[in-house]
Each structure stands twice: as C-alpha cells, then as structure tokens.
C-alpha cells in the first residue's frame, strides 16, 4: 500500500499544482501511464479515500475549473457543466462529506 499512497500523492500534485485536468486529452488512464501507477490499484485507493473513482475526480476538477471561468468571465463561456462535492483543500483531495 505504501507505493499506492505515493502514486496517490503524485496524482494529487498533478491535479492541484500542475492542473493537468485542464487538458481534455488527459484522463485517469493517461495519468496512470504517465506516473507508472497500476490503474486498478490506484483507482481503488482513490475510491477508498474519496468515495469517487479517478476519472470522476478529474471530471470534478474540470467542472470546478470551468465554473470558476464562468464566474470570472461571465456566461459567454457557459456550456453544460456540473458541480460536484470534491475540491482541493490545503493541497489535499477531500470531499465535503468525508473528513
């Protein structure tokens, strides 16, 4: 499990600090390949920690980023998006309901 937690920390960093989620061609599979993580194990670990799968985490980051663009620049950028209960807090992935 120690290795998976390192991959999780790297996944977190790539989303929080490097904002890889902005590139629509980057998905959970490609991030796993990029960092050399076993996809299923990392996805299970993320689900255990956040209650969401890796692809859903990335989708939420994208949705929140898009919502911030709408808030900043107005509805001219509007398209279909949704908000979800996950957000980066103090450099850690967390959900509103899980502490």
N, C-alpha and C positions, 0 to 999 in steps of 0.2 A: 504494500500500500504506500510505502514511502515514495517510490518512484512516481506513482499516480498523483500523489499530492504535489510533487514538483511540476508535473505536467499541468496540473490544475492551476498552480501559481503562474506558470508561463502563459497559459490560456487567458487568465485574468489580466496579466500585464499586457498582452497583445490587444485585448479589448479596451482596457482602461487607459493605458498610456499611449499605445500606438494606433488606436482607433481603426483596426483592420476591418471592422464591421462596415465601415463606410463604403468599401469596395464591394459592389454587388456580386462580383465573381468569387468572393471569398466566402466559403461556408465552413461548417464544422469539419467536414471531411478534409478539406484542403488545409485547415489549420492543424489538424492531427498529423497529416503528412508532413507539413512544414516543421513541426517540432518533434516528429518521430514518436508520437504517442499512439498507443493502441486504442483505436477509436471506441470500441465497445467498453473497455475498462474505464476510459476517461468519461465517457457518456454516463456510465453507471455512477461514477464518483460524483459528477456534477449533479445528477439527479438526486443522489443521496444528500448532497449539501444544499441544493437549491429547490428541489422539487420540480425541476424542469430539465429537459434534455438540452444538449449543447446547441442544436440548431435553433431551439426556441429562445435560448439566451441571446444568441446573435440576432435573431429577429426582434427581440425586445430592445436591444441596444439600437438597432436601426430605427425602430419605431420612435423611440425616445429622442434620438438624434433628429429625426425628421420633424417631430413635434416642436423641438427647440428651434429649428429653422423656420417653421410656420410662425412661432411666437415672435421670432426676431424680425422676419421679413414680411410677414403677412400672408394672407390667404392665397395670394397669387401662386404660391408654391404648393398649394393644397392638392392632395390626392388621397386615395384610400390608405389609411393607416390606423393602427390601434395602439393603445397604451397598455402596458402590462405591469404587473406588480414588482418588477425587478429593477434595480437601479444600482449604480456604483456608489458605495458609501465608504469614504475614508480608504479608498484603494482596495476594497473587498467587495466581492459579489455577494449580495444578500437579497432576500425577498422581504416584502413588507410584513409577512406573517411569521417568518422563521427568524429567530434571533440567534 
